[in-house]
Amino acid sequence: MKYYEGSELKWSAEDVLVRAKELDVELTEGEAEIVLIATFDDNEYIMEMIGDVMKGTILEYKHQIKSK
């Protein structure tokens, strides 16, 4: 079985700080690390979201194949 490893799946505390700034919320580097870990702690929700997007991609792919 092959696994997908892409650079877009790398997140850092800096990403949290950027999004906090967009929300006008100030966080320390340490707080950003806590938020980052807590975000990925709920892996089931993230996997469900990715699975839903994957289903859409499958349907789009099949539609493109039929159109050729």
C-alpha positions in Angstrom: 0.0 0.0 0.0 1.3 3.4 -0.9 1.0 6.4 1.3 0.8 10.1 0.3 3.3 12.4 1.9 3.2 16.0 0.5 4.8 19.2 1.6 1.3 20.8 2.0 0.7 18.5 5.0 3.4 20.1 7.0 2.2 22.6 9.6 4.1 24.6 12.1 3.5 27.0 15.0 4.1 29.8 12.4 1.0 28.7 10.5 -1.0 29.0 13.7 0.4 32.5 14.4 -0.5 33.6 10.9 -4.1 32.4 11.3 -4.3 33.9 14.8 -3.2 37.3 13.4 -5.9 37.0 10.7 -8.4 36.7 13.6 -6.8 39.6 15.5 -5.7 37.2 18.3 -2.3 37.4 19.8 -0.5 34.2 20.8 2.9 33.4 22.0 5.1 30.8 20.2 4.3 28.4 23.1 0.6 28.9 22.8 0.8 28.4 19.1 2.5 25.1 19.6 -0.3 24.1 22.0 -2.9 25.0 19.5 -1.1 23.2 16.7 -0.9 20.0 18.8 -4.5 20.3 19.9 -5.6 20.8 16.2 -4.0 17.5 15.1 -5.0 15.7 18.3 -8.5 15.5 16.8 -7.2 13.4 13.9 -10.6 11.7 13.3 -12.3 14.9 12.3 -9.4 15.9 10.0 -9.4 12.4 8.4 -13.2 12.7 7.8 -12.7 16.0 6.0 -10.0 14.6 3.8 -12.1 11.6 3.1 -15.0 13.8 2.0 -12.7 15.8 -0.4 -11.3 12.5 -1.7 -14.8 11.3 -2.6 -15.3 14.5 -4.5 -12.0 14.0 -6.3 -13.0 10.4 -7.2 -16.3 11.5 -8.7 -14.6 14.3 -10.6 -12.0 11.9 -12.0 -14.6 9.4 -13.1 -16.6 12.1 -14.8 -13.5 13.3 -16.7 -12.7 9.7 -17.8 -16.3 9.3 -19.1 -16.1 12.6 -21.0 -13.0 11.5 -23.0 
